[in-house]
Amino acid sequence: MKLLKNKTFLSMMLGVLWSAPFLFESMWPLAVLSLIFMVYALSEYNTVDLIKYGSLVIFVQNIIAVYWMKALSPVAWILVALILASEFAVFAYLFASLRKRVKRQKNILWLIPFAWYLYEYSRGLGMFKWSWTNLGNWLTWNSDNMAFASVVGLNGLSFILMLFAVSLYSSITKKDKTSKAICLCSLCFIYGFPLKNNIDDFEGEATVRIVSNGKAAIERWDANVLNEIKQFYLEGSSNFETEPQVILWPESAIVSEYPSDVVANISKKSNVPILYGAFINDSENFHNVYGVSYPNKQYLEKPYEKRFLVPMGEFVIFRKLVTEIMPDYGWPVRDVSPGDGGGDIVVNNLNIGPLLCWEALFPEATRTQISKKTDFLVVASNTSWFSQNATQQFSRLIKMRALESGRNMISIITGGGSSIVDINGKVLFESPLGEDLFQNQKIKIQKRNTIFNKFGDFLLLFPSIIICLLNIRRK
């Protein structure tokens, strides 16, 4: 009992519990229930304690989550967790300031879901974008739990979880009927009731060929292995019985710059356009791109440029400091430049919306890539730098993006784990991790105009800001 009264111990245990649903499906209900401790802290702790112990929860949660990703050095794990904890510290200070100026003290409790929404939304802004450990991602195991993502998106699911925690806390402490009703309604939303996504209608079908090598990214720096990989892509992209409309490669399929003569020759031999990930490296910019090589050796002159970059992977935060601390780690010599994105890639009457790897974590990246003509989305990734746990979690996030966008999604991953997900969040196809993949797949062209696709985060963003402002007492 003494340990439960120890705020440091309790905060560390909450951090551990909040990280568990990213690895274990059975843990997310317990993590949701534990949110009442954060509700208590936000409503009752003084400013210093809220900043100190709340930041500790976020630090522990994220250092464990980043550790499970296994892609970064220990220094990078700590640095990422510290940045996220400092962001929470700012939020905690602002919320504590808001508490002091609220007109009616009883409203403080019900401001928490709206304030939390603004906190998680703000984590997706700026250069250091992060949504991997948002609360809503606890629900990615089952598409029914994510049903309301088509209405409110990832941050909206976090809002619903926090609304459930607040109403549960209020039901226990105040025992009022309104809180119990809200608690029941929010619980229904968490389990997808009454909204069920069961869209079966489709406009047509496309035949695509997915080609992805099962070797991990680190192996590609061996020249002999790289030649073997190139031979794999040549054979996998040209030996087929039924000609596909397009061949899809992942991010960093082969180490090359864009446009690639190697890919051009393979496209010519297969007589099919190939979409592939590569780099554009010039004196001013270094872009991670997704482009097209056509059978006539032409190429897409303006490929899709990656907009959302991986912190400590594609760019190094506090580069001078970090490289001095760990000079031999193998940090990238040059940071990747954030790009301008691009529209649909059109090949053989197919309008394909491209995304590159880390971008699939962000609802807004997917939403802004959709047009009325977009037939389906392709996420080209290289998560083989990460652990298998991270790749599996990444694949679950694809389901939420499909629900939000109202488009079927094809995820092509270097190192295995590629998948096809329909607009209902159902996984139609998934390849094993670490195994080669070269096969044709039929994908239905389905389009649904979701509420989130139309309004995005603005559906809850503006109301959250307004509600917080209206509750401030003027001096």
C-alpha positions as CSV (number, residue, x, y, z in Angstrom):
1,M,0.0,0.0,0.0
2,K,2.9,2.3,0.7
3,L,4.2,1.8,-2.8
4,L,0.8,2.9,-4.3
5,K,1.0,6.1,-2.3
6,N,4.5,6.7,-3.7
7,K,3.9,9.0,-6.7
8,T,7.3,8.2,-8.3
9,F,6.6,4.4,-8.2
10,L,3.0,4.9,-9.4
11,S,4.1,7.1,-12.3
12,M,6.7,4.6,-13.4
13,M,4.1,1.8,-13.2
14,L,1.7,3.8,-15.3
15,G,4.4,4.4,-17.9
16,V,5.0,0.7,-18.1
17,L,1.3,0.0,-18.3
18,W,0.8,2.6,-21.0
19,S,3.5,1.0,-23.2
20,A,2.2,-2.5,-22.8
21,P,-0.7,-2.3,-25.3
22,F,1.7,-1.7,-28.2
23,L,3.0,-5.2,-27.7
24,F,0.3,-7.2,-26.0
25,E,-3.3,-7.1,-27.2
26,S,-4.8,-8.2,-23.8
27,M,-3.3,-5.1,-22.1
28,W,-5.2,-2.3,-23.7
29,P,-8.4,-2.5,-21.5
30,L,-6.2,-2.4,-18.4
31,A,-4.3,0.6,-19.8
32,V,-7.6,2.4,-20.5
33,L,-8.8,1.8,-16.9
34,S,-5.5,3.2,-15.6
35,L,-6.3,6.5,-17.3
36,I,-8.3,7.4,-14.2
37,F,-5.0,7.9,-12.4
38,M,-4.0,10.5,-15.0
39,V,-7.4,12.1,-14.7
40,Y,-6.9,12.4,-10.9
41,A,-3.5,13.9,-11.4
42,L,-4.7,16.4,-13.9
43,S,-7.6,17.5,-11.7
44,E,-5.9,17.3,-8.2
45,Y,-2.1,17.5,-8.4
46,N,-0.5,20.9,-7.8
47,T,1.4,22.3,-10.8
48,V,4.9,21.1,-9.8
49,D,3.7,17.5,-9.0
50,L,1.7,17.4,-12.2
51,I,4.7,18.4,-14.3
52,K,7.1,16.1,-12.5
53,Y,5.1,13.0,-12.2
54,G,3.1,13.3,-15.4
55,S,6.3,13.8,-17.4
56,L,7.7,10.7,-15.7
57,V,4.7,8.7,-17.0
58,I,5.3,9.9,-20.5
59,F,9.1,9.4,-20.3
60,V,8.8,5.8,-19.1
61,Q,6.1,5.0,-21.6
62,N,8.1,6.3,-24.6
63,I,11.5,5.0,-23.6
64,I,10.0,1.5,-23.4
65,A,8.1,2.0,-26.7
66,V,11.2,3.3,-28.5
67,Y,13.3,0.5,-27.0
68,W,10.8,-2.1,-28.5
69,M,11.3,-0.4,-31.9
70,K,15.1,-1.4,-31.6
71,A,16.1,1.0,-34.4
72,L,17.9,3.7,-32.5
73,S,20.9,3.9,-30.1
74,P,20.3,4.1,-26.3
75,V,21.2,7.8,-26.5
76,A,18.5,8.3,-29.1
77,W,16.0,6.4,-27.0
78,I,16.6,8.7,-24.1
79,L,16.6,11.8,-26.2
80,V,13.3,11.0,-27.9
81,A,11.7,10.2,-24.5
82,L,13.0,13.4,-23.0
83,I,11.6,15.5,-25.8
84,L,8.2,13.9,-25.4
85,A,8.3,14.3,-21.7
86,S,9.2,17.9,-22.0
87,E,6.3,18.4,-24.4
88,F,4.0,16.9,-21.7
89,A,5.6,19.2,-19.1
90,V,4.5,22.2,-21.2
91,F,1.0,20.8,-21.5
92,A,0.9,20.1,-17.8
93,Y,1.9,23.7,-17.0
94,L,-0.7,25.2,-19.4
95,F,-3.4,22.9,-18.0
96,A,-2.5,23.8,-14.4
97,S,-2.7,27.5,-15.4
98,L,-6.1,26.8,-17.0
99,R,-7.4,25.2,-13.8
100,K,-6.6,28.3,-11.8
101,R,-8.7,30.5,-14.2
102,V,-11.7,28.2,-14.8
103,K,-15.0,29.9,-14.0
104,R,-16.5,26.8,-12.4
105,Q,-14.3,24.4,-10.6
106,K,-16.6,21.5,-11.4
107,N,-15.9,22.0,-15.1
108,I,-12.2,21.2,-14.7
109,L,-12.8,17.5,-14.9
110,W,-14.7,17.7,-18.2
111,L,-12.1,19.9,-19.8
112,I,-9.5,17.1,-19.6
113,P,-10.6,15.2,-22.7
114,F,-10.6,18.5,-24.8
115,A,-7.2,19.6,-23.4
116,W,-5.7,16.1,-24.0
117,Y,-6.9,16.2,-27.6
118,L,-5.1,19.5,-28.1
119,Y,-2.0,18.0,-26.4
120,E,-1.9,15.0,-28.7
121,Y,-2.7,17.1,-31.8
122,S,0.2,19.4,-31.0
123,R,2.6,16.5,-30.9
124,G,2.0,16.1,-34.7
125,L,3.2,19.6,-35.4
126,G,6.6,21.0,-36.0
127,M,9.7,19.2,-37.1
128,F,9.6,16.6,-34.4
129,K,6.3,14.9,-35.3
130,W,5.3,12.0,-33.1
131,S,2.1,10.0,-32.9
132,W,3.5,6.5,-32.3
133,T,2.5,6.4,-28.7
134,N,-0.8,8.3,-28.9
135,L,-3.5,6.7,-26.7
136,G,-5.7,5.9,-29.7
137,N,-3.1,3.5,-31.0
138,W,-3.9,1.2,-28.2
139,L,-7.0,0.2,-30.2
140,T,-5.3,-0.9,-33.4
141,W,-5.6,-4.6,-32.6
142,N,-9.2,-4.8,-33.7
143,S,-10.9,-2.9,-36.5
144,D,-14.2,-2.7,-34.5
145,N,-12.4,-0.7,-31.7
146,M,-11.2,1.7,-34.4
147,A,-14.6,2.1,-36.1
148,F,-14.9,5.8,-35.0
149,A,-11.6,6.6,-36.6
150,S,-13.6,7.2,-39.8
151,V,-15.3,10.0,-37.9
152,V,-12.7,11.6,-35.6
153,G,-9.4,10.0,-36.5
154,L,-6.6,8.9,-34.3
155,N,-6.6,11.9,-32.0
156,G,-10.3,11.6,-31.7
157,L,-10.0,8.0,-30.4
158,S,-7.7,9.4,-27.7
159,F,-10.4,11.9,-26.9
160,I,-12.9,9.1,-26.5
161,L,-10.6,7.1,-24.3
162,M,-10.0,10.1,-22.1
163,L,-13.7,10.9,-22.0
164,F,-14.4,7.4,-20.8
165,A,-11.8,7.8,-18.1
166,V,-13.1,11.1,-16.9
167,S,-16.7,9.9,-16.8
168,L,-15.7,6.7,-15.0
169,Y,-13.8,8.8,-12.4
170,S,-16.7,11.1,-12.0
171,S,-19.1,8.1,-11.7
172,I,-17.0,6.7,-8.9
173,T,-16.4,9.9,-7.0
174,K,-19.6,11.8,-7.5
175,K,-22.0,9.0,-8.5
176,D,-24.1,11.2,-10.8
177,K,-26.3,9.7,-13.5
178,T,-25.0,12.0,-16.2
179,S,-21.4,10.7,-15.7
180,K,-22.6,7.1,-15.8
181,A,-24.5,7.8,-19.1
182,I,-21.5,9.4,-20.7
183,C,-19.3,6.5,-19.5
184,L,-21.6,4.0,-21.1
185,C,-21.8,5.9,-24.4
186,S,-18.0,6.4,-24.6
187,L,-17.5,2.6,-23.9
188,C,-19.9,1.9,-26.8
189,F,-17.8,4.1,-29.0
190,I,-14.6,2.3,-28.0
191,Y,-16.2,-1.0,-29.1
192,G,-17.5,0.6,-32.3
193,F,-21.2,0.6,-31.5
194,P,-23.4,1.8,-33.1
195,L,-21.0,2.6,-36.0
196,K,-20.1,-0.5,-38.0
197,N,-17.9,-0.3,-41.1
198,N,-19.2,-3.0,-43.5
199,I,-18.8,-1.5,-47.0
200,D,-18.8,-4.2,-49.7
201,D,-19.5,-2.2,-52.9
202,F,-16.6,-1.5,-55.2
203,E,-16.1,0.3,-58.5
204,G,-13.7,-2.2,-60.1
205,E,-10.6,-4.2,-59.6
206,A,-6.9,-3.7,-60.2
207,T,-4.1,-6.3,-60.6
208,V,-0.9,-5.2,-58.9
209,R,2.3,-7.2,-58.4
210,I,3.9,-6.8,-55.0
211,V,7.7,-7.4,-54.9
212,S,9.6,-7.2,-51.7
213,N,12.8,-8.8,-50.5
214,G,12.9,-10.4,-47.1
215,K,16.4,-9.4,-46.1
216,A,16.9,-6.8,-43.3
217,A,18.1,-3.3,-44.3
218,I,21.5,-3.8,-42.5
219,E,22.4,-6.6,-44.9
220,R,22.1,-4.4,-47.9
221,W,25.4,-2.7,-47.3
222,D,27.2,-5.9,-48.3
223,A,27.9,-5.6,-52.0
224,N,27.4,-9.3,-52.6
225,V,24.0,-9.3,-50.8
226,L,23.0,-6.2,-52.7
227,N,23.7,-7.9,-56.1
228,E,21.6,-10.8,-54.9
229,I,18.8,-8.4,-54.0
230,K,19.0,-6.8,-57.4
231,Q,18.7,-10.2,-59.0
232,F,15.7,-11.0,-56.8
233,Y,13.9,-7.8,-58.0
234,L,14.7,-8.5,-61.6
235,E,13.3,-12.1,-61.4
236,G,10.4,-11.2,-59.1
237,S,9.3,-8.3,-61.4
238,S,9.6,-10.0,-64.7
239,N,8.6,-13.7,-64.2
240,F,4.8,-13.8,-64.1
241,E,2.0,-15.6,-65.9
242,T,-0.6,-12.8,-65.8
243,E,0.7,-9.3,-66.6
244,P,-0.2,-6.8,-63.8
245,Q,-1.1,-3.2,-64.3
246,V,1.7,-2.0,-62.1
247,I,4.5,-3.4,-60.1
248,L,5.0,-2.1,-56.5
249,W,8.4,-2.0,-54.7
250,P,8.9,-0.8,-51.2
251,E,11.0,2.1,-49.8
252,S,14.8,1.4,-50.3
253,A,14.2,-1.7,-52.3
254,I,17.7,-1.3,-53.7
255,V,20.2,1.3,-52.8
256,S,19.9,3.8,-55.6
257,E,19.2,7.4,-56.6
258,Y,16.2,8.6,-58.6
259,P,15.9,7.9,-61.5
260,S,17.5,4.5,-61.5
261,D,18.9,2.8,-64.6
262,V,18.7,-0.5,-62.9
263,V,14.9,-0.1,-62.3
264,A,14.5,1.2,-65.9
265,N,16.0,-1.9,-67.3
266,I,13.8,-4.2,-65.2
267,S,10.7,-2.2,-66.1
268,K,11.6,-2.5,-69.8
269,K,12.1,-6.3,-69.5
270,S,8.8,-6.8,-67.6
271,N,6.9,-4.3,-69.8
272,V,5.2,-3.0,-66.7
273,P,5.6,0.4,-64.9
274,I,7.4,0.0,-61.6
275,L,6.8,2.2,-58.6
276,Y,9.8,2.3,-56.3
277,G,11.5,4.2,-53.5
278,A,14.8,6.0,-54.0
279,F,16.6,9.2,-53.2
280,I,17.2,12.5,-55.0
281,N,20.6,13.9,-53.9
282,D,21.8,17.3,-55.1
283,S,23.7,20.2,-53.6
284,E,20.6,21.8,-52.0
285,N,18.3,18.9,-51.0
286,F,18.4,15.2,-50.1
287,H,14.8,13.8,-50.6
288,N,13.4,10.4,-50.0
289,V,11.0,9.9,-53.0
290,Y,8.6,7.4,-54.5
291,G,8.6,7.5,-58.3
292,V,7.9,5.5,-61.5
293,S,10.0,3.9,-64.1
294,Y,8.1,3.1,-67.4
295,P,8.9,0.3,-69.8
296,N,10.1,2.9,-72.4
297,K,12.8,4.0,-70.0
298,Q,10.9,7.2,-69.2
299,Y,10.3,8.2,-65.6
300,L,8.1,10.3,-63.5
301,E,9.8,13.7,-63.6
302,K,8.4,14.9,-60.3
303,P,8.1,11.9,-57.9
304,Y,6.4,12.0,-54.6
305,E,8.6,13.5,-51.9
306,K,8.4,12.3,-48.3
307,R,7.0,15.0,-46.0
308,F,7.1,13.4,-42.5
309,L,10.6,12.3,-41.6
310,V,11.8,9.8,-38.9
311,P,13.4,11.6,-35.9
312,M,16.9,10.3,-35.3
313,G,16.7,8.2,-38.4
314,E,16.3,10.5,-41.4
315,F,17.3,13.6,-39.4
316,V,19.3,14.0,-36.2
317,I,17.9,16.3,-33.5
318,F,20.7,18.3,-31.9
319,R,23.1,16.9,-34.4
320,K,26.2,18.5,-33.1
321,L,25.7,17.4,-29.5
322,V,24.5,13.9,-30.4
323,T,27.4,13.2,-32.8
324,E,29.9,14.4,-30.3
325,I,28.5,12.1,-27.6
326,M,28.4,9.1,-30.0
327,P,30.8,9.8,-32.9
328,D,31.1,6.1,-33.9
329,Y,27.4,5.2,-33.9
330,G,27.0,5.7,-37.7
331,W,24.6,8.7,-37.8
332,P,23.6,9.7,-41.3
333,V,26.1,12.1,-42.8
334,R,23.4,14.3,-44.1
335,D,19.8,14.9,-42.9
336,V,17.0,14.1,-45.3
337,S,15.1,17.2,-46.4
338,P,11.3,17.3,-45.8
339,G,9.6,17.3,-49.2
340,D,6.4,18.8,-50.7
341,G,4.6,15.5,-51.2
342,G,2.8,15.2,-54.5
343,G,-0.5,14.1,-56.0
344,D,-1.7,10.7,-57.3
345,I,0.7,8.7,-59.4
346,V,-1.3,7.7,-62.5
347,V,-0.3,4.5,-64.3
348,N,-2.5,2.4,-66.6
349,N,-5.7,4.3,-65.6
350,L,-5.0,3.8,-61.9
351,N,-4.8,6.7,-59.5
352,I,-2.4,5.7,-56.8
353,G,-1.9,7.8,-53.7
354,P,1.6,7.3,-52.4
355,L,3.0,7.5,-48.8
356,L,6.4,6.7,-47.5
357,C,6.9,4.7,-44.3
358,W,6.7,7.0,-41.2
359,E,4.0,9.1,-42.9
360,A,1.5,6.3,-42.3
361,L,1.6,7.1,-38.6
362,F,-0.1,10.4,-39.2
363,P,-3.8,10.7,-40.1
364,E,-3.3,14.1,-41.7
365,A,-0.6,12.8,-44.0
366,T,-3.0,10.2,-45.3
367,R,-6.0,12.6,-45.5
368,T,-4.1,15.2,-47.5
369,Q,-3.0,12.6,-50.0
370,I,-6.5,11.6,-50.9
371,S,-8.3,13.1,-53.9
372,K,-11.7,12.2,-55.3
373,K,-9.8,10.3,-58.1
374,T,-7.6,8.3,-55.7
375,D,-8.3,4.6,-56.3
376,F,-6.2,3.2,-53.4
377,L,-3.2,4.2,-51.3
378,V,0.3,2.6,-51.3
379,V,2.5,2.8,-48.3
380,A,6.1,2.0,-49.2
381,S,8.2,1.3,-46.1
382,N,11.5,0.0,-44.9
383,T,10.8,-1.0,-41.3
384,S,13.5,-3.7,-41.3
385,W,15.7,-1.2,-39.5
386,F,13.2,-1.7,-36.6
387,S,12.3,-4.8,-34.6
388,Q,9.6,-7.2,-35.7
389,N,7.4,-5.8,-32.9
390,A,7.6,-2.4,-34.5
391,T,6.8,-3.8,-38.0
392,Q,3.8,-5.6,-36.6
393,Q,2.6,-2.4,-34.9
394,F,3.2,-0.4,-38.0
395,S,1.0,-2.9,-39.9
396,R,-1.8,-2.4,-37.4
397,L,-1.7,1.4,-37.9
398,I,-2.3,0.8,-41.6
399,K,-5.8,-0.5,-40.6
400,M,-6.6,2.8,-38.9
401,R,-5.4,4.9,-41.9
402,A,-7.7,2.8,-44.2
403,L,-10.7,3.5,-42.0
404,E,-9.9,7.2,-41.8
405,S,-9.2,7.7,-45.5
406,G,-12.0,5.5,-46.9
407,R,-9.6,3.8,-49.3
408,N,-8.0,0.4,-49.5
409,M,-4.4,0.4,-48.7
410,I,-1.4,-1.6,-49.9
411,S,1.6,-1.7,-47.5
412,I,4.8,-2.9,-49.1
413,I,7.6,-3.4,-46.6
414,T,11.3,-4.2,-47.1
415,G,12.1,-7.2,-45.0
416,G,8.6,-8.7,-45.0
417,G,5.3,-7.9,-43.4
418,S,3.5,-6.4,-46.4
419,S,-0.3,-6.3,-46.3
420,I,-3.5,-5.3,-48.0
421,V,-6.2,-3.7,-45.9
422,D,-9.7,-2.8,-47.1
423,I,-11.7,0.3,-46.1
424,N,-13.4,-1.6,-43.3
425,G,-10.0,-2.1,-41.6
426,K,-9.9,-5.8,-42.5
427,V,-6.6,-7.4,-43.4
428,L,-7.1,-9.2,-46.7
429,F,-3.5,-10.3,-47.2
430,E,-0.4,-10.3,-45.1
431,S,3.1,-11.7,-45.8
432,P,5.3,-13.3,-43.1
433,L,8.2,-11.2,-41.7
434,G,11.6,-12.0,-43.1
435,E,10.3,-13.7,-46.2
436,D,10.5,-12.8,-49.9
437,L,7.3,-11.7,-51.6
438,F,6.6,-11.7,-55.4
439,Q,3.0,-12.3,-56.4
440,N,0.1,-10.7,-58.1
441,Q,-2.8,-9.4,-56.0
442,K,-6.2,-8.2,-56.9
443,I,-7.4,-5.1,-55.1
444,K,-10.9,-3.7,-55.2
445,I,-11.3,-0.1,-55.9
446,Q,-13.5,1.2,-53.1
447,K,-14.2,4.8,-52.2
448,R,-15.9,6.1,-49.1
449,N,-16.3,9.7,-48.2
450,T,-15.6,9.6,-44.5
451,I,-16.3,12.4,-42.1
452,F,-12.7,12.5,-41.1
453,N,-11.6,12.7,-44.7
454,K,-13.8,15.8,-45.1
455,F,-13.1,17.6,-41.9
456,G,-10.0,16.0,-40.5
457,D,-9.0,17.1,-37.0
458,F,-10.9,20.3,-37.3
459,L,-14.1,18.5,-36.2
460,L,-12.7,18.3,-32.6
461,L,-9.9,20.8,-32.8
462,F,-12.0,24.0,-33.0
463,P,-14.6,22.9,-30.4
464,S,-11.7,21.9,-28.0
465,I,-10.1,25.3,-28.3
466,I,-13.4,27.1,-28.0
467,I,-14.6,25.1,-24.9
468,C,-11.3,25.7,-23.2
469,L,-11.4,29.4,-23.9
470,L,-15.0,29.8,-22.8
471,N,-14.2,28.3,-19.4
472,I,-11.5,30.8,-18.7
473,R,-12.5,33.4,-16.1
474,R,-11.6,36.9,-17.2
475,K,-9.6,39.1,-14.7
